[in-house]
């Protein structure tokens, strides 16, 4: 007497990335993505739009991490990829990356600040950590002011390539 067993998927169901279900619309009158937005967890996000693409950088308030994002604008929605770097750390755990989205909004009422709301997900997910940024008035974005990479280090001719500009100094005489 034989017993036959049939195995049916007992493990977790395979799912795809978590995708934001957000509809794009028109930008509010006179609004533009280019600007600086404050969010308590991420700090100041500097954003520049060029055509239908958007680039941005932020530095966390504790100055321990900074990140960058790049995406495609569709009206008042942008979907992007992002990478965040941990200052002073090297190796595979020194950075995190993912996908996300923002939706540009103008609250009802008089003299209200525009905002971008969205999420930053890990890996292929667009959903994850909430982002609620308030547009800063009269502040221009400066992407070059954020980030610290080894390519920023100059001087000393430590690499022997002579790539630094300027002239060298003679060593000082001991006192």
Phi and psi restraints in degrees (value plus and minus 20) as a CYANA .aco file:
   2 UNK   PHI    -118.8   -78.8
   2 UNK   PSI     126.4   166.4
   3 UNK   PHI    -133.7   -93.7
   3 UNK   PSI     106.2   146.2
   4 UNK   PHI    -123.3   -83.3
   4 UNK   PSI     112.9   152.9
   5 UNK   PHI    -132.3   -92.3
   5 UNK   PSI     117.2   157.2
   6 UNK   PHI    -132.7   -92.7
   6 UNK   PSI     108.4   148.4
   7 UNK   PHI    -117.6   -77.6
   7 UNK   PSI     106.3   146.3
   8 UNK   PHI    -138.3   -98.3
   8 UNK   PSI     128.8   168.8
   9 UNK   PHI     -58.6   -18.6
   9 UNK   PSI      78.3   118.3
  10 UNK   PHI    -112.4   -72.4
  10 UNK   PSI     -33.2     6.8
  11 UNK   PHI    -105.6   -65.6
  11 UNK   PSI    -198.4  -158.4
  12 UNK   PHI     -86.4   -46.4
  12 UNK   PSI     126.6   166.6
  13 UNK   PHI     -89.3   -49.3
  13 UNK   PSI     120.6   160.6
  14 UNK   PHI     -94.5   -54.5
  14 UNK   PSI     109.9   149.9
  15 UNK   PHI    -147.1  -107.1
  15 UNK   PSI     136.3   176.3
  16 UNK   PHI    -109.0   -69.0
  16 UNK   PSI    -193.6  -153.6
  17 UNK   PHI     -83.3   -43.3
  17 UNK   PSI     131.8   171.8
  18 UNK   PHI    -101.1   -61.1
  18 UNK   PSI      94.5   134.5
  19 UNK   PHI    -128.3   -88.3
  19 UNK   PSI     118.1   158.1
  20 UNK   PHI     -89.1   -49.1
  20 UNK   PSI     113.6   153.6
  21 UNK   PHI    -121.5   -81.5
  21 UNK   PSI      59.9    99.9
  22 UNK   PHI    -148.3  -108.3
  22 UNK   PSI     114.2   154.2
  23 UNK   PHI    -117.4   -77.4
  23 UNK   PSI     117.8   157.8
  24 UNK   PHI    -104.2   -64.2
  24 UNK   PSI     134.6   174.6
  25 UNK   PHI    -165.3  -125.3
  25 UNK   PSI    -189.0  -149.0
  26 UNK   PHI     -94.2   -54.2
  26 UNK   PSI     128.1   168.1
  27 UNK   PHI     -90.1   -50.1
  27 UNK   PSI     127.6   167.6
  28 UNK   PHI     -79.1   -39.1
  28 UNK   PSI     133.3   173.3
  29 UNK   PHI     -74.1   -34.1
  29 UNK   PSI     105.5   145.5
  30 UNK   PHI      57.9    97.9
  30 UNK   PSI     -19.3    20.7
  31 UNK   PHI    -104.4   -64.4
  31 UNK   PSI     132.9   172.9
  32 UNK   PHI    -167.3  -127.3
  32 UNK   PSI     130.7   170.7
  33 UNK   PHI     -87.7   -47.7
  33 UNK   PSI     -58.5   -18.5
  34 UNK   PHI     -77.4   -37.4
  34 UNK   PSI     104.2   144.2
  35 UNK   PHI     145.6   185.6
  35 UNK   PSI    -189.6  -149.6
  36 UNK   PHI    -144.1  -104.1
  36 UNK   PSI     113.5   153.5
  37 UNK   PHI    -145.3  -105.3
  37 UNK   PSI     117.3   157.3
  38 UNK   PHI    -123.6   -83.6
  38 UNK   PSI     113.4   153.4
  39 UNK   PHI    -156.3  -116.3
  39 UNK   PSI     107.3   147.3
  40 UNK   PHI     -74.5   -34.5
  40 UNK   PSI     -59.3   -19.3
  41 UNK   PHI     -97.3   -57.3
  41 UNK   PSI     -60.4   -20.4
  42 UNK   PHI    -115.8   -75.8
  42 UNK   PSI     -33.7     6.3
  43 UNK   PHI      63.7   103.7
  43 UNK   PSI    -164.2  -124.2
  44 UNK   PHI    -111.6   -71.6
  44 UNK   PSI      99.8   139.8
  45 UNK   PHI    -117.6   -77.6
  45 UNK   PSI      98.1   138.1
  46 UNK   PHI    -115.0   -75.0
  46 UNK   PSI     106.6   146.6
  47 UNK   PHI    -147.9  -107.9
  47 UNK   PSI     115.6   155.6
  48 UNK   PHI    -149.9  -109.9
  48 UNK   PSI     107.5   147.5
  49 UNK   PHI    -123.8   -83.8
  49 UNK   PSI     112.3   152.3
  50 UNK   PHI    -149.7  -109.7
  50 UNK   PSI      87.6   127.6
  51 UNK   PHI      45.4    85.4
  51 UNK   PSI    -147.2  -107.2
  52 UNK   PHI    -118.7   -78.7
  52 UNK   PSI      -9.7    30.3
  53 UNK   PHI    -131.2   -91.2
  53 UNK   PSI     133.9   173.9
  54 UNK   PHI    -152.6  -112.6
  54 UNK   PSI     117.6   157.6
  55 UNK   PHI    -147.0  -107.0
  55 UNK   PSI     126.1   166.1
  56 UNK   PHI    -171.7  -131.7
  56 UNK   PSI     139.5   179.5
  57 UNK   PHI    -163.5  -123.5
  57 UNK   PSI     129.0   169.0
  58 UNK   PHI    -160.2  -120.2
  58 UNK   PSI     140.0   180.0
  59 UNK   PHI    -153.0  -113.0
  59 UNK   PSI     108.2   148.2
  60 UNK   PHI     -81.8   -41.8
  60 UNK   PSI     130.6   170.6
  61 UNK   PHI     -77.0   -37.0
  61 UNK   PSI     -50.3   -10.3
  62 UNK   PHI    -101.1   -61.1
  62 UNK   PSI     -24.1    15.9
  63 UNK   PHI      44.1    84.1
  63 UNK   PSI      -2.5    37.5
  64 UNK   PHI    -111.8   -71.8
  64 UNK   PSI     -33.7     6.3
  65 UNK   PHI    -166.5  -126.5
  65 UNK   PSI     129.4   169.4
  66 UNK   PHI    -161.1  -121.1
  66 UNK   PSI     136.6   176.6
  67 UNK   PHI    -165.5  -125.5
  67 UNK   PSI     150.4   190.4
  68 UNK   PHI    -162.0  -122.0
  68 UNK   PSI     133.4   173.4
  69 UNK   PHI    -159.2  -119.2
  69 UNK   PSI     134.6   174.6
  70 UNK   PHI    -164.2  -124.2
  70 UNK   PSI     112.4   152.4
  71 UNK   PHI    -177.9  -137.9
  71 UNK   PSI    -197.3  -157.3
  72 UNK   PHI    -133.7   -93.7
  72 UNK   PSI     110.4   150.4
  73 UNK   PHI    -110.4   -70.4
  73 UNK   PSI     116.0   156.0
  74 UNK   PHI    -154.9  -114.9
  74 UNK   PSI      69.8   109.8
  75 UNK   PHI      46.4    86.4
  75 UNK   PSI    -140.2  -100.2
  76 UNK   PHI    -116.9   -76.9
  76 UNK   PSI      -2.7    37.3
  77 UNK   PHI    -146.7  -106.7
  77 UNK   PSI     118.7   158.7
  78 UNK   PHI    -148.5  -108.5
  78 UNK   PSI     113.9   153.9
  79 UNK   PHI    -132.0   -92.0
  79 UNK   PSI     117.2   157.2
  80 UNK   PHI    -165.8  -125.8
  80 UNK   PSI     146.9   186.9
  81 UNK   PHI    -127.7   -87.7
  81 UNK   PSI     130.8   170.8
  82 UNK   PHI    -159.5  -119.5
  82 UNK   PSI     135.9   175.9
  83 UNK   PHI    -158.4  -118.4
  83 UNK   PSI     115.8   155.8
  84 UNK   PHI    -142.5  -102.5
  84 UNK   PSI     115.9   155.9
  85 UNK   PHI    -132.2   -92.2
  85 UNK   PSI     119.1   159.1
  86 UNK   PHI    -114.3   -74.3
  86 UNK   PSI     103.4   143.4
  87 UNK   PHI     -85.1   -45.1
  87 UNK   PSI     110.6   150.6
  88 UNK   PHI      61.6   101.6
  88 UNK   PSI     -17.2    22.8
  89 UNK   PHI    -131.0   -91.0
  89 UNK   PSI     123.5   163.5
  90 UNK   PHI    -145.6  -105.6
  90 UNK   PSI     144.3   184.3
  91 UNK   PHI      78.4   118.4
  91 UNK   PSI    -195.2  -155.2
  92 UNK   PHI     -85.5   -45.5
  92 UNK   PSI     -43.5    -3.5
  93 UNK   PHI    -110.6   -70.6
  93 UNK   PSI     -14.1    25.9
  94 UNK   PHI     -99.0   -59.0
  94 UNK   PSI     -32.9     7.1
  95 UNK   PHI    -163.9  -123.9
  95 UNK   PSI     134.0   174.0
  96 UNK   PHI    -146.8  -106.8
  96 UNK   PSI     134.0   174.0
  97 UNK   PHI    -168.2  -128.2
  97 UNK   PSI     146.4   186.4
  98 UNK   PHI     158.9   198.9
  98 UNK   PSI    -178.0  -138.0
  99 UNK   PHI    -149.0  -109.0
  99 UNK   PSI     146.0   186.0
 100 UNK   PHI    -188.9  -148.9
 100 UNK   PSI    -195.0  -155.0
 101 UNK   PHI    -171.3  -131.3
 101 UNK   PSI     134.2   174.2
 102 UNK   PHI    -151.8  -111.8
 102 UNK   PSI     128.3   168.3
 103 UNK   PHI    -144.3  -104.3
 103 UNK   PSI     106.9   146.9
 104 UNK   PHI    -100.7   -60.7
 104 UNK   PSI     112.7   152.7
 105 UNK   PHI    -155.6  -115.6
 105 UNK   PSI     131.4   171.4
 106 UNK   PHI    -142.9  -102.9
 106 UNK   PSI      93.3   133.3
 107 UNK   PHI     -84.0   -44.0
 107 UNK   PSI     134.7   174.7
 108 UNK   PHI     -87.4   -47.4
 108 UNK   PSI     134.0   174.0
 109 UNK   PHI      90.2   130.2
 109 UNK   PSI     154.8   194.8
 110 UNK   PHI    -109.7   -69.7
 110 UNK   PSI     123.2   163.2
 111 UNK   PHI      34.0    74.0
 111 UNK   PSI      21.4    61.4
 112 UNK   PHI    -116.4   -76.4
 112 UNK   PSI     128.0   168.0
 113 UNK   PHI    -105.2   -65.2
 113 UNK   PSI     115.3   155.3
 114 UNK   PHI     -84.3   -44.3
 114 UNK   PSI     141.6   181.6
 115 UNK   PHI    -168.8  -128.8
 115 UNK   PSI     140.7   180.7
 116 UNK   PHI    -142.7  -102.7
 116 UNK   PSI     110.3   150.3
 117 UNK   PHI    -141.0  -101.0
 117 UNK   PSI     123.4   163.4
 118 UNK   PHI     158.9   198.9
 118 UNK   PSI    -175.9  -135.9
 119 UNK   PHI    -167.6  -127.6
 119 UNK   PSI     133.2   173.2
 120 UNK   PHI    -137.5   -97.5
 120 UNK   PSI      96.3   136.3
 121 UNK   PHI    -120.7   -80.7
 121 UNK   PSI     144.3   184.3
 122 UNK   PHI    -116.6   -76.6
 122 UNK   PSI     129.5   169.5
 123 UNK   PHI      42.3    82.3
 123 UNK   PSI    -147.0  -107.0
 124 UNK   PHI    -109.9   -69.9
 124 UNK   PSI     -23.3    16.7
 125 UNK   PHI     -96.8   -56.8
 125 UNK   PSI     119.6   159.6
 126 UNK   PHI    -114.2   -74.2
 126 UNK   PSI     -31.3     8.7
 127 UNK   PHI    -125.9   -85.9
 127 UNK   PSI     121.6   161.6
 128 UNK   PHI     153.3   193.3
 128 UNK   PSI    -134.2   -94.2
 129 UNK   PHI     -95.3   -55.3
 129 UNK   PSI     107.0   147.0
 130 UNK   PHI     -87.3   -47.3
 130 UNK   PSI     126.2   166.2
 131 UNK   PHI    -152.0  -112.0
 131 UNK   PSI     102.7   142.7
 132 UNK   PHI    -151.1  -111.1
 132 UNK   PSI      71.0   111.0
 133 UNK   PHI    -120.8   -80.8
 133 UNK   PSI     117.2   157.2
 134 UNK   PHI    -122.0   -82.0
 134 UNK   PSI     107.7   147.7
 135 UNK   PHI     -87.5   -47.5
 135 UNK   PSI     112.0   152.0
 136 UNK   PHI    -109.6   -69.6
 136 UNK   PSI     109.3   149.3
 137 UNK   PHI     -95.9   -55.9
 137 UNK   PSI     120.8   160.8
 138 UNK   PHI      36.6    76.6
 138 UNK   PSI      13.4    53.4
 139 UNK   PHI    -142.4  -102.4
 139 UNK   PSI     104.9   144.9
 140 UNK   PHI    -114.4   -74.4
 140 UNK   PSI     119.8   159.8
 141 UNK   PHI     -89.5   -49.5
 141 UNK   PSI     127.5   167.5
 142 UNK   PHI    -159.9  -119.9
 142 UNK   PSI      65.7   105.7
 143 UNK   PHI     -80.4   -40.4
 143 UNK   PSI     -53.3   -13.3
 144 UNK   PHI     -88.2   -48.2
 144 UNK   PSI     -37.0     3.0
 145 UNK   PHI    -100.6   -60.6
 145 UNK   PSI     -25.3    14.7
 146 UNK   PHI    -139.1   -99.1
 146 UNK   PSI     117.6   157.6
 147 UNK   PHI      89.8   129.8
 147 UNK   PSI     128.6   168.6
 148 UNK   PHI    -159.9  -119.9
 148 UNK   PSI      86.8   126.8
 149 UNK   PHI    -138.3   -98.3
 149 UNK   PSI     140.4   180.4
 150 UNK   PHI     -80.6   -40.6
 150 UNK   PSI     -46.4    -6.4
 151 UNK   PHI     -89.9   -49.9
 151 UNK   PSI     -33.6     6.4
 152 UNK   PHI     -98.7   -58.7
 152 UNK   PSI     -36.0     4.0
 153 UNK   PHI     -98.7   -58.7
 153 UNK   PSI     109.4   149.4
 154 UNK   PHI    -156.3  -116.3
 154 UNK   PSI     144.2   184.2
 155 UNK   PHI      74.9   114.9
 155 UNK   PSI     141.7   181.7
 156 UNK   PHI      62.1   102.1
 156 UNK   PSI     -32.1     7.9
 157 UNK   PHI      28.7    68.7
 157 UNK   PSI      17.8    57.8
 158 UNK   PHI     -86.0   -46.0
 158 UNK   PSI     -41.5    -1.5
 159 UNK   PHI    -113.1   -73.1
 159 UNK   PSI     -19.9    20.1
 160 UNK   PHI      39.2    79.2
 160 UNK   PSI      -7.2    32.8
 161 UNK   PHI    -109.8   -69.8
 161 UNK   PSI     -33.4     6.6
 162 UNK   PHI      50.4    90.4
 162 UNK   PSI       1.8    41.8
 163 UNK   PHI     -96.3   -56.3
 163 UNK   PSI     -36.5     3.5
 164 UNK   PHI     -97.3   -57.3
 164 UNK   PSI     129.6   169.6
 165 UNK   PHI    -110.7   -70.7
 165 UNK   PSI     146.6   186.6
 166 UNK   PHI      75.1   115.1
 166 UNK   PSI     157.1   197.1
 167 UNK   PHI    -130.4   -90.4
 167 UNK   PSI     129.9   169.9
 168 UNK   PHI     -95.4   -55.4
 168 UNK   PSI     141.9   181.9
 169 UNK   PHI    -128.5   -88.5
 169 UNK   PSI     130.1   170.1
 170 UNK   PHI     -95.1   -55.1
 170 UNK   PSI     128.5   168.5
 171 UNK   PHI     -83.0   -43.0
 171 UNK   PSI     126.0   166.0
 172 UNK   PHI     -97.6   -57.6
 172 UNK   PSI     127.2   167.2
 173 UNK   PHI     -98.2   -58.2
 173 UNK   PSI     122.0   162.0
 174 UNK   PHI     -82.2   -42.2
 174 UNK   PSI     131.4   171.4
